[in-house]
Amino acid sequence: MVRGKVQLKKIEDTTSRQVAFSKRRSGLLKKAYELSVLCDAEVAVIVFSQNGRLYEFSSSDMTKILERYREYTKDVPGSKFGDDYIQQLKLDSVSMTKKIELLEHSKRKLLGQSVSSCSFDELKGIEEQLRTSLQRVRQRKTQLYTEQIDRLRSQESNLLKENAKLSAMYQRAERSSQQQWPRHTQAEAEPHCSSSQSLDVDTELFIGLPKQQC
């Protein structure tokens, strides 16, 4: 949830005022310390409570920082820290506050939270803004889809090339294996044939004594 705005005015309840002072004083000193460490800045903070109690923080020697401040403000025109400068800061603050309020009001309208008090022309303008925003969202969505499709097509092309390469390697291996196979078959068949010839036996049937060879 969005944190609500705190109206900047004096807190009338004494207890609440003391609690707020304690919390915000601690936060201010913590931020001053973080600023000095993170940005290597010389920071000095002096706070007097309503009862006159002093609270201070300095990233280095407080006296040296105050002396440096006096030396710096000595040559600075008084108008910079005078009433005119402070008044300009107040005007800028009021202007920025109004701009923030207008932006938040416009945001609530776009979210449909504050349209009950809108006129027909205002509603028409809000509708046109939403239509334009929706068109931009769809264009961006289409662009992302197109980029994703292009990536997938590129991956598909790479996979097809890899598949063709593997298929060619497989076919070469098959042809090499088929060329070597008949040689092995012939080499194995030749000893078998010679042994068959050496083991030929005369199986002719005859009666009587076997013939004697001279």
Number of C-alpha atoms within 10 A of each C-alpha: 3 4 5 6 6 6 7 6 6 7 13 8 8 9 10 11 13 14 11 13 15 13 10 12 16 13 12 15 20 13 12 19 19 15 15 17 13 8 8 10 14 16 19 19 14 11 14 10 12 10 6 8 8 10 13 12 17 18 18 13 12 17 11 11 16 12 11 12 11 11 11 10 13 10 8 10 9 12 10 11 11 10 11 12 13 13 11 11 12 12 12 12 12 12 12 12 12 12 12 12 12 12 12 12 14 15 13 13 18 16 12 11 11 13 14 9 9 12 10 9 9 13 16 12 12 19 13 12 13 14 12 12 12 12 12 12 12 12 12 12 12 12 12 12 12 12 12 12 12 12 12 12 12 12 12 12 12 12 12 12 12 12 12 12 11 11 12 12 11 12 11 11 11 11 10 11 11 11 10 10 10 11 11 10 10 10 10 11 11 11 10 10 10 10 10 10 9 8 8 8 7 6 6 5 5 8 5 5 6 7 7 5 4 3
